[in-house]
């Protein structure tokens, strides 16, 4: 097994690197890595429904979609990620306990009372410190998980705070859990660098036939291209979301205007007003503009502002409407 400490912190690259090794190598691999602040949704989730879009936009927080299923997680500089890629027999590859056990054993060894939870999480006294997910490719399995060492938990909570009753779909829904940092259970002699190195060494030593490996220029180049062409694209992060319906309202001239829009493969397939507050001509024209348009803020904004004279809406009213679409 190859042991890798990946020092690159671009989240889209790091997710691409996992897919690159999973699909283009026969080697079994263990990776420790960190990412810049990012919200990472599961493969089968509706991204807009999982994030606090205004907060994410204001803070310029990156958003990513991973190859594995499961719920949404948050990475920052205080979070450590670990990845296993292993070979096996079809039908016997998914085994969360197998991969979480050495990590849990390490935590207990250093005095942290961690245990495997009922939803493939690692818990300390009932509070979550790690979420885990897996993806099977032929005779190989990718397992990865988070380790909240000293993450900004209030920031995390705000970034993934959602508005209930707004999005309707059949996507996988995240279960918001109470979380805690591992560092709160360790003395001050520990820091994140020591922790990262220690968990890497412990896991590698618990396995047989291991060697440390440094990413080659070729590894970085191929994974970088995959990140650019897939993982960093709007089509993958947002457009890949399952079909959904957004029900919301915006306020204009102190009146609430209710609407709903249906989105499939990232495009607005139908936009409907649920009342007649706006003049018929404005409603009809606005509906015509939005249908078959990408559910993407900059594209919708540009379209609305180029047609604002026919819409009979001010710039402020257009922005109020636009904010209600996300």
Secondary structure, 3 states (H helix, E strand, C coil): CEEEEECCCCHHHHHHHHHHHHHHCCCCEEEEECCCCEEEECCCCCHHHHCCHHHHHHHCCEEEECCCCCCCEEECCCEEEEEEEEECCCCCCCCHHHHHHHHHHHHHHCCCCEEECCCCCEEECCEEEECEEEEEECCEEEEEEEEECCCCHHHHHHHCCCCCCCEEECCCCCCCCCECCHHHHCCCCCCHHHHHHHHHHHHHHHCCCCEECCCCHHHHHHHHHHHHHHHCCHHHHCCCCCCEEEEEEEEECCEEEEEEEEEECCEEEEEEECCCCCCHHHHHHHHHHHCCCECCHHHHHHHHHHCHHHHCCCHHHHHHHHHHCC
